[in-house]
Amino acid sequence: MGIFGKQQIGIDLGTSTTIVYIARKGIALHQPSIVAIDKESNEIVAYGKEASKLVGRTSDRYEMIYPIRNGVIANFSMTKKMLGYFITQALNTSLSKPEVVISAPSQISKVERKAIIDAIKSLGINRAMIVEEAFVAALGADMAIEEARGKMIVDIGGGTTDIATLSYGEIVDSLTLSAASNNMNDEIQSQVRQEHDLMIGNYTAETLKIVIGEALFDPNEEDHLVVKGRHVVTGVPSEAKISSKTVAKAVDIVINQIIMGMKQVLELTPPELSADIMETGIVLTGGGSLLKHLPDRIQKEIGVPVRRANLPIDCVAMGAGRMFDELDRQSVVIERSLR
């Protein structure tokens, strides 16, 4: 135990963003999951926000590493270094040895689970545990998952969308999709290139999605945004006026995949729990859930009430941090049942 006492933290190790939550304190860190290295010296020059500032704006000397791909660790060495840096930043000390709960996609393999645990423990972490992303998202969204009634959570992150039904504090059925927020950006880039012969970066695509993107396009309320990029034919800097119709057409591809995945999970769900979900509704979490009118679109197509969690981006990290209280509660319940 360090001089600051035992720290309990929850980590949402996301494809796009890493969020650290300190139990009973709140969100301590919110940083892009990116590392910048100097290719000549092979040394790390920046993490997180500082590294993201270099994307697309530096010479070939620097390489941007994205350690997490589609919700899975793709580069263990960089992930360990990035996590070590972020945890130290969040706790403001390298002396404390915290207990960590980290989220992972619902269908992660045993090999991947062990690899993540090993990566965490190699940082000198006192105790580490992995919990399914959908489960901690539900905890962070304040869903009463311990009840016998069926609940449904859909966490739309950067690299994956986790869909799950829960009852009695357990995941009943689940599905992890690669269709997520980053795919929306990819589709926007592709659509802009196809319609305007303009190549735009991920930041510009994200801006289009946030400013004029929506899940229910209304031709009577069409909006536009002028963006800059590189002309496909001439190769010189250019700009184009992008319509909300273009953005809606792009994100619609991903939305349809998510809705199809939700229907697949609902088809597997026992009738009794399906009846509960009709009453309790579906809760959306994750940054991708912030797309305008997305709850309305899903409700329209599935026929079940849909709402967005109060703090959708932070739900997974908050839920991971609250797992310590949840484990204490379960221990009390088990102890009482044995008396």
Number of C-alpha atoms within 10 A of each C-alpha: 11 12 9 12 11 13 16 23 30 31 27 27 25 27 22 22 20 21 25 30 30 23 22 13 10 15 19 17 16 19 18 19 26 25 23 24 19 15 13 9 9 11 11 19 14 18 23 20 15 15 22 18 13 15 17 12 9 10 9 9 10 20 20 19 18 18 23 22 17 20 24 20 22 14 13 16 11 20 23 20 15 21 20 19 15 23 24 14 14 19 20 11 13 14 14 20 21 23 18 29 27 26 26 26 26 20 13 14 10 9 8 13 17 13 14 22 18 15 21 22 17 12 15 14 18 17 14 19 18 18 17 20 31 32 30 27 31 30 24 25 23 14 18 16 20 16 13 14 19 28 29 31 26 27 30 28 27 24 22 25 27 30 28 27 29 27 19 14 19 14 18 18 19 25 18 22 19 20 23 26 26 23 19 25 25 17 19 27 22 17 20 21 17 12 11 14 19 24 21 21 16 15 12 17 22 18 14 23 24 14 14 21 28 22 19 17 20 12 9 6 8 12 15 17 13 10 16 15 18 17 18 16 8 9 11 10 12 16 16 17 13 18 17 23 18 19 26 22 17 23 24 17 14 21 22 14 15 23 16 14 21 24 15 15 18 21 12 13 20 13 12 10 20 21 14 16 21 16 14 17 19 23 23 26 29 25 20 25 23 20 18 18 15 20 20 15 18 22 17 13 12 14 12 16 17 22 17 18 23 14 14 22 24 23 29 36 32 30 31 34 32 22 24 19 13 16 11 11 12 14 12 11 11 11 10 9 8 6 5
